[in-house]
Amino acid sequence: MRRTKEDAEQTRLAILASAMDIFYEKGYSKTTFDEIAKRINLTKGAVYWYFRNKPDIVAALINDFADRYINLLKVFLERYPDASFERIIQMQLFINKQIRDDALFYKFLFFVTCQMEWSE
């Protein structure tokens, strides 16, 4: 069966979501590729097809987070083009609401601030 680019991207996103869930639950060092794969009914080899190792997964999560954050800033600045102090406070409240409403975004922030063993 031939897969499309859209299918491949959906698989990649599913791997990232699975990894994020397990990183959130267990921490980085206690998470294995097997667990990431099993949670979404893939083989460990399928996960390795997309990511060489756990640091690659974390790098992808960080890149996705940065893209989301930048997009939130763009949306906010389109709505409120002036840069007053009050608008900056409103911007941060807007972003905080987005984070609160997006479970994956929240899990990522919790993971990188509370559960990531940065010495690795």
All heavy atoms as an XYZ file, in Angstrom:
1019
protein
N       0.842     -1.170      0.000
C       0.000      0.000      0.000
C       0.896      1.246      0.000
O       1.792      1.382      0.818
C      -0.882     -0.001      1.257
C      -1.654      1.269      1.432
S      -2.848      1.217      2.775
C      -1.814      1.216      4.201
N       0.654      2.128     -0.915
C       1.436      3.355     -1.013
C       0.804      4.436     -0.149
O      -0.399      4.658     -0.193
C       1.489      3.794     -2.462
C       2.382      4.956     -2.624
C       2.820      5.088     -4.016
N       3.762      6.194     -3.967
C       4.742      6.344     -4.764
N       4.935      5.469     -5.699
N       5.540      7.368     -4.663
N       1.637      5.118      0.604
C       1.151      6.164      1.499
C       1.364      7.529      0.867
O       2.333      7.756      0.171
C       1.887      6.086      2.822
C       1.598      4.759      3.533
C       2.263      4.727      4.842
N       1.997      5.965      5.545
C       1.473      6.064      6.749
N       1.185      4.996      7.404
N       1.273      7.217      7.310
N       0.487      8.435      1.173
C       0.621      9.797      0.673
C       1.446     10.628      1.651
O       1.681     10.219      2.790
C      -0.762     10.453      0.506
O      -1.357     10.591      1.807
C      -1.663      9.631     -0.404
N       1.849     11.808      1.205
C       2.571     12.717      2.094
C       1.702     13.106      3.283
O       2.199     13.271      4.392
C       3.004     13.972      1.333
C       4.152     13.742      0.399
C       4.600     15.034     -0.247
C       5.742     14.755     -1.202
N       6.259     16.000     -1.794
N       0.405     13.241      3.045
C      -0.514     13.578      4.132
C      -0.572     12.461      5.168
O      -0.584     12.723      6.367
C      -1.921     13.881      3.597
C      -2.007     15.131      2.743
C      -1.565     14.906      1.294
O      -1.503     13.749      0.832
O      -1.252     15.921      0.630
N      -0.593     11.214      4.702
C      -0.575     10.070      5.622
C       0.711     10.063      6.438
O       0.694      9.822      7.651
C      -0.681      8.738      4.864
C      -2.040      8.516      4.236
O      -3.022      9.142      4.678
O      -2.111      7.701      3.291
N       1.824     10.314      5.763
C       3.114     10.327      6.455
C       3.146     11.435      7.509
O       3.633     11.223      8.621
C       4.247     10.505      5.455
N       2.617     12.604      7.167
C       2.598     13.700      8.141
C       1.667     13.374      9.312
O       1.991     13.682     10.458
C       2.173     15.012      7.468
C       2.160     16.205      8.390
C       3.504     16.550      9.036
O       4.565     16.038      8.612
O       3.489     17.343      9.991
N       0.554     12.724      9.041
C      -0.356     12.318     10.127
C       0.334     11.316     11.059
O       0.184     11.388     12.276
C      -1.653     11.729      9.571
C      -2.558     12.754      8.928
C      -2.990     13.825      9.910
O      -2.321     14.851     10.067
N      -4.085     13.609     10.579
N       1.087     10.393     10.489
C       1.831      9.427     11.303
C       2.882     10.143     12.144
O       3.027      9.868     13.338
C       2.493      8.357     10.412
O       1.479      7.682      9.672
C       3.275      7.355     11.237
N       3.599     11.064     11.534
C       4.611     11.830     12.263
C       3.971     12.581     13.435
O       4.491     12.559     14.560
C       5.290     12.811     11.304
C       6.342     13.684     11.940
C       6.846     14.748     10.946
N       7.601     15.757     11.629
C       7.084     16.776     12.310
N       5.783     16.924     12.395
N       7.859     17.652     12.911
N       2.854     13.226     13.183
C       2.167     13.967     14.252
C       1.655     13.030     15.340
O       1.691     13.374     16.522
C       1.028     14.799     13.666
C       1.456     15.960     12.767
C       0.237     16.612     12.118
C       2.292     16.976     13.527
N       1.190     11.845     14.942
C       0.730     10.864     15.933
C       1.886     10.399     16.807
O       1.724     10.225     18.027
C       0.072      9.674     15.235
N       3.049     10.212     16.209
C       4.234      9.814     16.983
C       4.587     10.916     17.977
O       4.848     10.632     19.159
C       5.422      9.504     16.047
C       5.143      8.233     15.236
C       6.724      9.368     16.837
C       6.113      8.004     14.087
N       4.580     12.149     17.517
C       4.895     13.264     18.415
C       3.889     13.370     19.548
O       4.265     13.594     20.704
C       4.971     14.577     17.630
C       6.158     14.715     16.684
C       6.049     16.000     15.862
C       7.473     14.675     17.448
N       2.618     13.197     19.242
C       1.588     13.267     20.288
C       1.752     12.124     21.285
O       1.632     12.322     22.500
C       0.191     13.242     19.664
N       2.046     10.933     20.781
C       2.262      9.793     21.658
C       3.468     10.019     22.557
O       3.419      9.795     23.776
C       2.466      8.524     20.821
O       2.818      7.432     21.634
N       4.559     10.489     21.949
C       5.773     10.762     22.729
C       5.490     11.825     23.785
O       5.894     11.677     24.943
C       6.895     11.208     21.806
N       4.769     12.878     23.392
C       4.476     13.951     24.343
C       3.667     13.424     25.519
O       3.938     13.759     26.668
C       3.729     15.082     23.623
C       3.536     16.321     24.450
S       5.083     17.199     24.759
C       5.547     16.522     26.327
N       2.671     12.595     25.235
C       1.859     12.009     26.312
C       2.721     11.214     27.284
O       2.595     11.348     28.501
C       0.772     11.094     25.743
C      -0.377     11.840     25.122
O      -0.521     13.062     25.385
O      -1.139     11.211     24.371
N       3.608     10.388     26.762
C       4.422      9.538     27.634
C       5.496     10.361     28.339
O       5.750     10.146     29.532
C       5.013      8.354     26.849
C       3.874      7.508     26.261
C       5.871      7.482     27.761
C       4.322      6.453     25.276
N       6.111     11.304     27.637
C       7.062     12.201     28.308
C       6.375     12.922     29.456
O       6.937     13.077     30.535
C       7.622     13.249     27.344
C       8.564     12.731     26.286
C       8.742     13.455     25.120
C       9.287     11.561     26.445
C       9.622     13.020     24.140
C      10.166     11.107     25.473
C      10.329     11.850     24.308
N       5.157     13.365     29.217
C       4.375     14.083     30.231
C       4.094     13.176     31.436
O       4.191     13.603     32.577
C       3.077     14.572     29.598
C       2.121     15.263     30.522
C       2.323     16.584     30.907
C       0.989     14.603     30.993
C       1.430     17.234     31.742
C       0.096     15.248     31.836
C       0.321     16.557     32.204
O      -0.568     17.192     33.034
N       3.761     11.923     31.154
C       3.398     10.989     32.221
C       4.616     10.459     32.979
O       4.584     10.334     34.204
C       2.641      9.795     31.632
C       1.285     10.139     31.072
C       0.734      9.050     30.162
O       1.297      7.941     30.111
O      -0.278      9.336     29.481
N       5.677     10.093     32.254
C       6.792      9.367     32.857
C       8.113     10.123     32.890
O       9.034      9.712     33.578
C       7.033      8.077     32.065
C       5.884      7.103     32.095
C       6.150      5.913     31.223
C       7.311      5.109     31.764
N       7.497      3.838     31.080
N       8.219     11.164     32.108
C       9.499     11.847     31.969
C      10.264     11.321     30.768
O       9.979     10.246     30.243
N      11.237     12.083     30.357
C      12.012     11.775     29.155
C      12.803     10.481     29.286
O      12.721      9.602     28.441
C      12.946     12.956     28.874
C      13.896     12.751     27.741
C      13.481     12.943     26.440
C      15.222     12.381     27.975
C      14.359     12.777     25.378
C      16.108     12.211     26.923
C      15.669     12.409     25.638
O      16.535     12.230     24.592
N      13.594     10.355     30.336
C      14.514      9.219     30.425
C      13.808      7.878     30.592
O      14.356      6.848     30.225
C      15.527      9.429     31.554
O      14.882      9.491     32.795
N      12.596      7.882     31.125
C      11.877      6.624     31.343
C      11.015      6.221     30.154
O      10.374      5.176     30.182
C      11.009      6.738     32.595
C      11.834      6.877     33.859
C      10.951      7.011     35.071
C      11.796      7.218     36.311
N      10.976      7.510     37.482
N      11.000      7.027     29.123
C      10.188      6.746     27.938
C      11.025      5.990     26.913
O      12.174      6.336     26.664
C       9.675      8.063     27.324
O       8.857      8.726     28.290
C       8.854      7.812     26.073
N      10.416      4.956     26.309
C      11.109      4.178     25.278
C      10.395      4.309     23.938
O       9.209      4.650     23.877
C      11.168      2.684     25.652
O       9.837      2.147     25.609
C      11.793      2.469     27.029
N      11.131      4.005     22.882
C      10.523      4.000     21.544
C       9.401      2.961     21.465
O       8.401      3.171     20.793
C      11.580      3.705     20.480
C      12.149      4.940     19.834
C      12.630      5.996     20.594
C      12.192      5.046     18.464
C      13.161      7.119     19.998
C      12.726      6.174     17.845
C      13.210      7.217     18.619
N       9.588      1.818     22.135
C       8.532      0.790     22.150
C       7.225      1.342     22.690
O       6.154      1.105     22.123
C       8.955     -0.416     22.998
C       9.816     -1.396     22.242
O       9.703     -1.451     21.002
O      10.590     -2.109     22.892
N       7.297      2.081     23.800
C       6.084      2.640     24.398
C       5.429      3.657     23.467
O       4.201      3.670     23.339
C       6.414      3.336     25.723
C       6.830      2.391     26.812
C       7.370      3.130     28.019
O       8.235      4.010     27.860
O       6.902      2.804     29.123
N       6.251      4.482     22.849
C       5.715      5.475     21.917
C       4.987      4.777     20.784
O       3.869      5.156     20.421
C       6.853      6.379     21.386
C       7.436      7.241     22.519
C       6.356      7.252     20.232
C       8.743      7.929     22.175
N       5.592      3.744     20.235
C       5.011      3.013     19.109
C       3.737      2.271     19.513
O       2.714      2.345     18.820
C       6.034      2.034     18.545
N       3.792      1.547     20.622
C       2.643      0.737     21.043
C       1.406      1.575     21.305
O       0.290      1.156     21.015
C       2.992     -0.076     22.284
C       3.879     -1.256     21.992
C       4.206     -2.033     23.250
C       5.187     -3.150     22.940
N       5.644     -3.831     24.143
N       1.600      2.770     21.846
C       0.450      3.623     22.177
C      -0.368      3.967     20.935
O      -1.570      4.188     21.018
C       0.917      4.892     22.870
C      -0.268      5.723     23.331
C       0.101      6.735     24.330
N       0.444      6.121     25.604
C       0.417      6.751     26.760
N       0.035      7.996     26.818
N       0.758      6.146     27.867
N       0.276      3.992     19.770
C      -0.449      4.338     18.538
C      -0.425      3.192     17.519
O      -0.598      3.393     16.317
C       0.100      5.639     17.921
C       1.609      5.576     17.729
C      -0.318      6.845     18.725
C       2.203      6.774     17.010
N      -0.212      1.986     18.025
C      -0.271      0.777     17.198
C       0.706      0.790     16.019
O       0.350      0.424     14.904
C      -1.695      0.519     16.707
C      -2.646      0.284     17.845
O      -2.325     -0.406     18.809
N      -3.822      0.883     17.761
N       1.936      1.212     16.292
C       3.004      1.142     15.307
C       4.100      0.227     15.840
O       4.109     -0.117     17.015
C       3.609      2.528     15.056
C       2.762      3.560     14.347
C       3.505      4.892     14.272
C       2.381      3.103     12.952
N       5.027     -0.114     14.969
C       6.206     -0.846     15.420
C       7.282      0.163     15.819
O       7.252      1.326     15.391
C       6.772     -1.738     14.299
O       7.229     -0.903     13.241
C       5.721     -2.737     13.802
N       8.237     -0.303     16.596
C       9.360      0.551     16.971
C      10.108      1.002     15.710
O      10.543      2.152     15.608
C      10.286     -0.197     17.926
C      11.448      0.626     18.399
C      12.202     -0.020     19.542
C      12.918     -1.268     19.124
N      13.823     -1.788     20.163
N      10.217      0.113     14.737
C      10.884      0.453     13.476
C      10.194      1.591     12.744
O      10.853      2.417     12.107
N       8.872      1.642     12.828
C       8.138      2.729     12.180
C       8.482      4.074     12.830
O       8.622      5.086     12.143
C       6.636      2.472     12.251
N       8.638      4.072     14.139
C       9.017      5.302     14.831
C      10.426      5.712     14.400
O      10.687      6.892     14.127
C       8.915      5.140     16.361
C       9.394      6.403     17.070
C       7.477      4.814     16.775
N      11.327      4.731     14.287
C      12.693      5.025     13.839
C      12.724      5.530     12.392
O      13.665      6.218     11.998
C      13.603      3.803     13.985
C      14.162      3.633     15.370
C      13.768      2.565     16.176
C      15.093      4.535     15.884
C      14.287      2.405     17.451
C      15.618      4.382     17.158
C      15.209      3.316     17.933
O      15.716      3.160     19.191
N      11.745      5.194     11.610
C      11.672      5.697     10.239
C      11.552      7.230     10.239
O      12.097      7.909      9.386
C      10.485      5.070      9.527
C      10.290      5.580      8.137
C       9.382      6.510      7.715
C      11.030      5.208      6.973
N       9.503      6.732      6.371
C      10.519      5.941      5.890
C      12.085      4.318      6.743
C      11.016      5.820      4.588
C      12.576      4.199      5.456
C      12.043      4.937      4.394
N      10.845      7.750     11.227
C      10.608      9.194     11.314
C      11.635      9.920     12.186
O      11.951     11.083     11.926
C       9.208      9.475     11.866
C       8.129      9.098     10.892
C       7.602      7.813     10.860
C       7.628     10.031      9.993
C       6.619      7.466      9.956
C       6.642      9.687      9.084
C       6.146      8.407      9.066
O       5.175      8.060      8.163
N      12.124      9.263     13.223
C      13.025      9.903     14.190
C      14.154      8.946     14.547
O      13.901      7.793     14.889
C      12.257     10.293     15.464
C      11.118     11.225     15.195
C       9.821     10.744     15.105
C      11.340     12.587     15.018
C       8.763     11.595     14.839
C      10.285     13.443     14.761
C       8.998     12.957     14.669
N      15.398      9.443     14.511
C      16.555      8.588     14.815
C      16.639      8.209     16.284
O      17.112      7.135     16.630
C      17.850      9.286     14.431
C      18.055      9.460     12.950
C      19.329     10.189     12.666
N      19.330     11.420     13.475
C      20.214     12.375     13.398
N      21.215     12.268     12.577
N      20.132     13.458     14.147
N      16.193      9.133     17.157
C      16.355      8.911     18.594
C      15.439      9.871     19.359
O      14.761     10.702     18.744
C      17.821      9.095     19.000
C      18.403     10.398     18.476
O      17.731     11.421     18.425
N      19.663     10.359     18.065
N      15.443      9.760     20.671
C      14.582     10.633     21.484
C      14.957     12.101     21.370
O      14.054     12.947     21.314
C      14.566     10.177     22.946
C      13.752      8.916     23.165
C      13.452      8.659     24.628
C      14.682      8.457     25.456
N      14.385      8.105     26.862
N      16.251     12.452     21.314
C      16.547     13.878     21.121
C      15.934     14.450     19.833
O      15.526     15.609     19.803
C      18.080     13.927     21.083
C      18.500     12.765     21.939
C      17.472     11.696     21.632
N      15.852     13.647     18.778
C      15.198     14.113     17.544
C      13.713     14.383     17.783
O      13.154     15.328     17.227
C      15.342     13.085     16.423
C      16.685     13.159     15.717
O      17.504     14.034     16.061
O      16.904     12.335     14.813
N      13.085     13.533     18.583
C      11.671     13.749     18.902
C      11.509     15.038     19.696
O      10.633     15.855     19.396
C      11.084     12.543     19.658
C      11.023     11.310     18.746
C       9.699     12.873     20.207
C      10.588     10.038     19.436
N      12.358     15.242     20.690
C      12.271     16.465     21.497
C      12.523     17.687     20.619
O      11.832     18.700     20.736
C      13.229     16.411     22.701
C      13.286     17.754     23.411
C      12.795     15.320     23.668
N      13.489     17.606     19.716
C      13.768     18.733     18.812
C      12.539     19.048     17.952
O      12.192     20.220     17.762
C      14.976     18.423     17.935
N      11.871     18.006     17.461
C      10.654     18.221     16.659
C       9.556     18.856     17.507
O       8.839     19.749     17.035
C      10.177     16.895     16.063
N       9.415     18.403     18.745
C       8.417     19.000     19.637
C       8.725     20.470     19.898
O       7.825     21.316     19.889
C       8.344     18.225     20.951
C       7.703     16.835     20.877
C       7.975     16.054     22.156
C       6.210     16.949     20.615
N       9.991     20.781     20.121
C      10.388     22.175     20.360
C      10.112     23.019     19.118
O       9.570     24.132     19.217
C      11.863     22.256     20.784
C      12.021     21.676     22.195
C      12.386     23.690     20.708
C      13.457     21.469     22.638
N      10.449     22.504     17.946
C      10.185     23.246     16.706
C       8.693     23.475     16.498
O       8.274     24.566     16.114
C      10.793     22.531     15.508
C      12.294     22.632     15.474
O      12.879     23.573     16.008
N      12.937     21.656     14.865
N       7.888     22.445     16.745
C       6.435     22.591     16.607
C       5.897     23.610     17.605
O       5.052     24.437     17.269
C       5.725     21.248     16.787
C       5.893     20.321     15.597
O       6.512     20.732     14.589
O       5.409     19.174     15.679
N       6.404     23.570     18.841
C       5.988     24.527     19.860
C       6.341     25.944     19.420
O       5.524     26.863     19.503
C       6.651     24.207     21.196
C       6.504     25.307     22.212
C       5.313     25.467     22.909
C       7.536     26.193     22.454
C       5.174     26.497     23.831
C       7.407     27.219     23.372
C       6.211     27.366     24.063
N       7.558     26.137     18.945
C       7.990     27.472     18.513
C       7.112     27.973     17.371
O       6.703     29.145     17.365
C       9.458     27.435     18.101
N       6.806     27.096     16.420
C       5.924     27.487     15.312
C       4.543     27.897     15.821
O       3.979     28.899     15.375
C       5.776     26.343     14.306
C       7.035     26.095     13.503
O       7.929     26.972     13.487
O       7.127     25.007     12.900
N       3.994     27.136     16.751
C       2.680     27.471     17.315
C       2.719     28.809     18.030
O       1.826     29.632     17.893
C       2.218     26.397     18.299
C       1.778     25.140     17.653
C       1.471     24.127     18.723
N       0.485     23.212     18.229
C      -0.191     22.376     18.977
N       0.003     22.339     20.274
N      -1.081     21.568     18.459
N       3.768     29.025     18.819
C       3.889     30.258     19.586
C       4.010     31.456     18.641
O       3.344     32.473     18.824
C       5.100     30.173     20.513
C       5.115     31.230     21.583
C       4.369     31.073     22.743
C       5.863     32.385     21.432
C       4.376     32.041     23.741
C       5.877     33.356     22.421
C       5.129     33.175     23.565
O       5.134     34.132     24.541
N       4.830     31.322     17.612
C       4.996     32.406     16.639
C       3.673     32.680     15.929
O       3.298     33.845     15.721
C       6.118     32.067     15.638
C       7.472     32.150     16.352
C       6.074     32.973     14.417
C       8.623     31.548     15.580
N       2.938     31.636     15.576
C       1.641     31.832     14.926
C       0.652     32.528     15.851
O      -0.131     33.375     15.399
C       1.073     30.501     14.426
C       1.813     30.008     13.198
O       2.380     30.790     12.442
N       1.834     28.702     13.015
N       0.672     32.187     17.137
C      -0.192     32.884     18.091
C       0.163     34.363     18.165
O      -0.725     35.226     18.213
C      -0.088     32.255     19.480
C      -0.766     30.909     19.677
C      -0.448     30.365     21.069
C      -2.260     31.031     19.486
N       1.442     34.664     18.178
C       1.867     36.063     18.200
C       1.393     36.793     16.950
O       0.917     37.932     17.030
C       3.385     36.167     18.327
C       3.990     35.744     19.654
C       5.509     35.789     19.574
C       3.488     36.618     20.785
N       1.517     36.153     15.795
C       1.067     36.774     14.550
C      -0.428     37.046     14.576
O      -0.875     38.127     14.174
C       1.416     35.878     13.358
C       2.880     35.878     13.009
C       3.157     34.931     11.851
C       4.630     34.878     11.526
N       4.916     33.910     10.461
N      -1.205     36.080     15.036
C      -2.657     36.268     15.133
C      -2.972     37.438     16.049
O      -3.790     38.304     15.717
C      -3.351     34.978     15.632
C      -4.791     35.238     16.035
C      -3.275     33.894     14.570
N      -2.315     37.471     17.182
C      -2.575     38.552     18.133
C      -2.203     39.906     17.531
O      -2.960     40.869     17.617
C      -1.829     38.339     19.448
C      -2.167     39.378     20.461
C      -3.293     39.232     21.259
C      -1.400     40.518     20.586
C      -3.640     40.213     22.174
C      -1.728     41.499     21.506
C      -2.858     41.346     22.303
N      -1.027     39.997     16.913
C      -0.572     41.269     16.355
C      -1.429     41.734     15.180
O      -1.559     42.933     14.942
C       0.899     41.182     15.969
C       1.852     41.049     17.156
C       3.277     40.793     16.680
C       1.786     42.276     18.057
N      -2.033     40.787     14.462
C      -2.977     41.167     13.408
C      -4.224     41.802     14.010
O      -4.782     42.743     13.458
C      -3.356     39.950     12.565
C      -2.260     39.493     11.631
C      -2.565     38.164     10.974
O      -3.672     37.611     11.169
O      -1.680     37.665     10.252
N      -4.655     41.280     15.147
C      -5.841     41.833     15.819
C      -5.550     43.170     16.484
O      -6.410     44.036     16.544
C      -6.357     40.859     16.870
C      -6.980     39.620     16.320
C      -7.548     38.777     17.439
N      -7.951     37.486     16.945
C      -8.353     36.499     17.721
N      -8.397     36.653     19.027
N      -8.701     35.339     17.205
N      -4.346     43.283     17.055
C      -3.978     44.469     17.833
C      -2.612     44.976     17.379
O      -1.595     44.665     18.001
C      -3.937     44.137     19.329
C      -5.204     43.501     19.836
C      -5.261     42.134     20.077
C      -6.343     44.267     20.072
C      -6.422     41.545     20.543
C      -7.510     43.686     20.539
C      -7.546     42.325     20.771
O      -8.695     41.749     21.231
N      -2.571     45.757     16.332
C      -1.274     46.162     15.784
C      -0.465     47.138     16.639
O       0.742     47.237     16.460
C      -1.638     46.791     14.440
C      -3.068     47.141     14.537
C      -3.685     46.215     15.529
N      -1.109     47.844     17.572
C      -0.319     48.761     18.405
C       0.428     47.976     19.486
O       0.036     46.898     19.878
C      -1.197     49.848     19.019
C      -2.241     49.292     19.977
O      -2.658     48.125     19.784
O      -2.646     50.003     20.903
N       1.520     48.507     19.964
C       2.383     47.768     20.889
C       2.424     48.411     22.267
O       3.459     48.473     22.901
C       3.783     47.664     20.312
N       1.298     48.866     22.748
C       1.263     49.479     24.074
C       1.444     48.413     25.154
O       1.274     47.211     24.915
C      -0.067     50.204     24.288
O      -1.126     49.269     24.378
N       1.796     48.872     26.349
C       1.990     47.955     27.467
C       0.719     47.147     27.737
O       0.777     45.946     27.980
C       2.402     48.746     28.719
C       2.672     47.872     29.904
C       3.789     47.054     29.933
C       1.811     47.859     30.992
C       4.042     46.231     31.023
C       2.059     47.048     32.083
C       3.182     46.235     32.099
N      -0.431     47.795     27.673
C      -1.701     47.092     27.901
C      -1.913     45.992     26.869
O      -2.406     44.915     27.186
C      -2.873     48.083     27.872
C      -2.913     49.030     29.041
C      -1.934     50.205     28.908
O      -1.489     50.507     27.775
O      -1.596     50.788     29.948
N      -1.545     46.283     25.619
C      -1.686     45.273     24.565
C      -0.744     44.090     24.802
O      -1.082     42.953     24.524
C      -1.414     45.884     23.189
C      -2.492     46.806     22.722
C      -3.757     46.033     22.401
N      -4.703     46.931     21.789
C      -5.999     46.884     21.987
N      -6.518     45.966     22.773
N      -6.799     47.724     21.403
N       0.439     44.356     25.294
C       1.378     43.274     25.586
C       0.812     42.379     26.678
O       0.891     41.147     26.591
C       2.761     43.837     25.964
C       3.381     44.502     24.734
C       3.676     42.744     26.512
C       4.615     45.303     25.016
N       0.208     42.968     27.694
C      -0.437     42.172     28.746
C      -1.584     41.361     28.148
O      -1.724     40.161     28.429
C      -0.933     43.079     29.886
C       0.271     43.660     30.626
C      -1.848     42.307     30.839
C      -0.080     44.732     31.631
N      -2.393     41.977     27.292
C      -3.488     41.261     26.638
C      -2.954     40.118     25.782
O      -3.541     39.046     25.722
C      -4.320     42.208     25.785
C      -5.166     43.155     26.591
C      -5.900     44.146     25.705
O      -5.537     44.350     24.544
N      -6.926     44.760     26.265
N      -1.832     40.363     25.118
C      -1.225     39.323     24.290
C      -0.840     38.114     25.146
O      -1.114     36.975     24.783
C       0.013     39.858     23.573
C       0.741     38.819     22.737
S       2.262     39.451     21.993
C       3.257     39.736     23.441
N      -0.211     38.361     26.267
C       0.192     37.249     27.114
C      -1.021     36.500     27.651
O      -1.025     35.272     27.712
C       1.070     37.722     28.265
C       1.742     36.581     28.984
C       2.586     35.716     28.069
O       3.459     36.187     27.370
N       2.313     34.424     28.054
N      -2.068     37.212     28.013
C      -3.301     36.556     28.465
C      -3.910     35.728     27.337
O      -4.401     34.616     27.563
C      -4.294     37.588     28.989
C      -3.878     38.285     30.285
C      -4.839     39.425     30.599
C      -3.800     37.302     31.439
N      -3.882     36.257     26.125
C      -4.383     35.539     24.952
C      -3.598     34.239     24.755
O      -4.170     33.163     24.567
C      -4.267     36.451     23.724
C      -4.539     35.779     22.415
C      -5.837     35.528     22.015
C      -3.498     35.406     21.568
C      -6.097     34.914     20.793
C      -3.746     34.799     20.361
C      -5.056     34.552     19.969
N      -2.270     34.331     24.821
C      -1.433     33.143     24.637
C      -1.669     32.146     25.764
O      -1.770     30.941     25.527
C       0.046     33.551     24.511
C       0.259     34.275     23.177
C       0.966     32.340     24.629
C       1.603     34.928     23.020
N      -1.783     32.628     26.985
C      -2.055     31.728     28.115
C      -3.357     30.974     27.926
O      -3.443     29.786     28.237
C      -2.077     32.504     29.424
C      -0.706     32.973     29.845
O       0.302     32.582     29.274
N      -0.668     33.840     30.832
N      -4.375     31.649     27.419
C      -5.659     30.980     27.164
C      -5.488     29.899     26.104
O      -6.020     28.802     26.242
C      -6.721     31.983     26.729
C      -8.069     31.329     26.469
C      -9.073     32.306     25.923
C     -10.419     31.682     25.665
N     -10.411     30.402     24.982
N      -4.730     30.197     25.051
C      -4.502     29.205     24.001
C      -3.789     27.973     24.563
O      -4.128     26.842     24.239
C      -3.685     29.814     22.854
C      -4.315     31.005     22.195
C      -5.701     30.729     21.672
O      -5.914     29.759     20.960
N      -6.648     31.565     22.029
N      -2.810     28.218     25.405
C      -2.071     27.108     26.023
C      -3.002     26.286     26.899
O      -2.990     25.057     26.857
C      -0.863     27.644     26.820
C       0.182     28.217     25.858
C      -0.249     26.545     27.696
C       1.266     29.020     26.530
N      -3.818     26.958     27.699
C      -4.745     26.253     28.582
C      -5.735     25.404     27.784
O      -6.102     24.304     28.191
C      -5.493     27.263     29.456
C      -6.368     26.606     30.502
C      -7.233     27.594     31.257
N      -8.208     28.164     30.338
C      -8.464     29.464     30.218
N      -7.825     30.346     30.930
N      -9.366     29.891     29.361
N      -6.167     25.898     26.632
C      -7.171     25.204     25.823
C      -6.593     24.131     24.909
O      -7.335     23.358     24.324
C      -7.952     26.219     24.979
C      -8.794     27.156     25.822
O      -9.009     26.870     27.024
O      -9.224     28.197     25.281
N      -5.287     24.073     24.760
C      -4.632     23.114     23.868
C      -3.836     22.129     24.724
O      -2.752     22.440     25.203
C      -3.725     23.871     22.906
C      -3.063     22.970     21.873
O      -2.872     21.766     22.143
O      -2.711     23.481     20.799
N      -4.371     20.929     24.900
C      -3.763     19.945     25.801
C      -2.323     19.614     25.409
O      -1.458     19.483     26.271
C      -4.602     18.671     25.836
N      -2.052     19.479     24.115
C      -0.690     19.141     23.690
C       0.278     20.281     24.012
O       1.396     20.048     24.475
C      -0.662     18.826     22.196
C       0.660     18.296     21.649
C       1.054     16.989     22.320
C       0.576     18.110     20.151
N      -0.154     21.495     23.797
C       0.660     22.669     24.105
C       0.966     22.705     25.607
O       2.108     22.903     26.022
C      -0.133     23.913     23.707
C       0.659     25.096     23.254
C       0.001     26.159     22.675
C       2.027     25.170     23.396
C       0.691     27.285     22.253
C       2.726     26.290     22.975
C       2.054     27.346     22.404
N      -0.056     22.486     26.413
C       0.116     22.491     27.872
C       1.082     21.379     28.303
O       1.993     21.605     29.099
C      -1.227     22.318     28.565
C      -1.077     22.176     30.055
C      -0.933     23.298     30.864
C      -1.040     20.916     30.641
C      -0.761     23.167     32.235
C      -0.865     20.781     32.010
C      -0.725     21.903     32.800
O      -0.547     21.768     34.149
N       0.877     20.182     27.762
C       1.750     19.061     28.125
C       3.199     19.360     27.756
O       4.118     19.030     28.506
C       1.292     17.780     27.432
C       0.050     17.184     28.021
C      -0.386     15.954     27.250
C      -1.669     15.401     27.796
N      -2.111     14.220     27.039
N       3.398     19.966     26.581
C       4.756     20.295     26.171
C       5.411     21.245     27.171
O       6.534     21.016     27.609
C       4.773     20.927     24.772
C       6.129     21.426     24.395
C       7.098     20.543     23.953
C       6.446     22.761     24.525
C       8.378     20.988     23.641
C       7.716     23.222     24.207
C       8.674     22.333     23.765
N       4.712     22.298     27.544
C       5.288     23.258     28.486
C       5.577     22.613     29.833
O       6.618     22.859     30.441
C       4.364     24.461     28.650
C       4.320     25.400     27.461
C       3.294     26.495     27.687
C       5.683     25.997     27.190
N       4.665     21.777     30.291
C       4.887     21.076     31.557
C       6.109     20.171     31.450
O       6.970     20.155     32.325
C       3.655     20.269     31.947
C       3.815     19.544     33.252
C       3.603     20.200     34.454
C       4.184     18.213     33.286
C       3.757     19.540     35.663
C       4.348     17.537     34.487
C       4.124     18.206     35.679
N       6.192     19.438     30.368
C       7.310     18.517     30.161
C       8.641     19.251     30.141
O       9.573     18.881     30.865
C       7.094     17.741     28.854
C       8.326     17.095     28.307
C       8.957     16.076     29.005
C       8.857     17.507     27.110
C      10.102     15.477     28.506
C      10.004     16.915     26.598
C      10.620     15.906     27.297
N       8.765     20.309     29.332
C      10.074     20.962     29.216
C      10.451     21.749     30.463
O      11.633     21.938     30.727
C      10.205     21.860     27.968
C      10.089     21.047     26.700
C       9.253     23.010     27.993
N       9.469     22.171     31.238
C       9.808     22.935     32.439
C       9.912     22.075     33.689
O      10.648     22.429     34.610
C       8.784     24.061     32.697
O       7.480     23.498     32.823
C       8.817     25.084     31.593
N       9.214     20.951     33.727
C       9.162     20.163     34.964
C       9.682     18.740     34.858
O      10.067     18.154     35.859
C       7.722     20.108     35.475
S       7.012     21.707     35.840
N       9.669     18.139     33.665
C      10.006     16.736     33.588
C      11.157     16.387     32.652
O      11.527     15.240     32.548
C       8.775     15.937     33.142
C       7.734     15.856     34.221
C       6.630     14.911     33.840
O       5.847     15.195     32.970
N       6.613     13.772     34.494
N      11.717     17.345     31.979
C      12.815     17.062     31.072
C      14.123     17.042     31.848
O      14.423     17.985     32.559
C      12.862     18.115     29.969
C      13.980     17.927     28.997
S      13.817     16.361     28.122
C      15.268     16.383     27.142
N      14.869     15.975     31.687
C      16.167     15.851     32.322
C      17.177     16.485     31.380
O      17.756     15.819     30.532
C      16.501     14.381     32.595
C      15.537     13.688     33.531
C      14.338     13.089     32.817
O      14.180     13.256     31.584
O      13.521     12.441     33.478
N      17.407     17.758     31.509
C      18.205     18.504     30.544
C      19.665     18.091     30.511
O      20.362     18.362     29.552
C      18.065     20.000     30.773
C      16.720     20.482     30.365
C      15.689     20.811     31.189
C      16.222     20.623     29.035
N      14.586     21.163     30.460
C      14.889     21.062     29.132
C      16.765     20.428     27.776
C      14.108     21.307     28.018
C      15.980     20.677     26.662
C      14.672     21.113     26.793
N      20.156     17.427     31.536
C      21.544     16.990     31.507
C      21.784     15.946     30.427
O      22.916     15.732     29.995
C      21.955     16.422     32.868
O      21.181     15.284     33.177
N      20.724     15.272     29.992
C      20.872     14.282     28.921
C      20.995     14.985     27.607
O      21.253     14.450     26.603
C      19.689     13.327     28.916
C      19.666     12.438     30.127
C      18.590     11.399     30.056
O      18.193     11.009     28.950
O      18.124     10.949     31.094
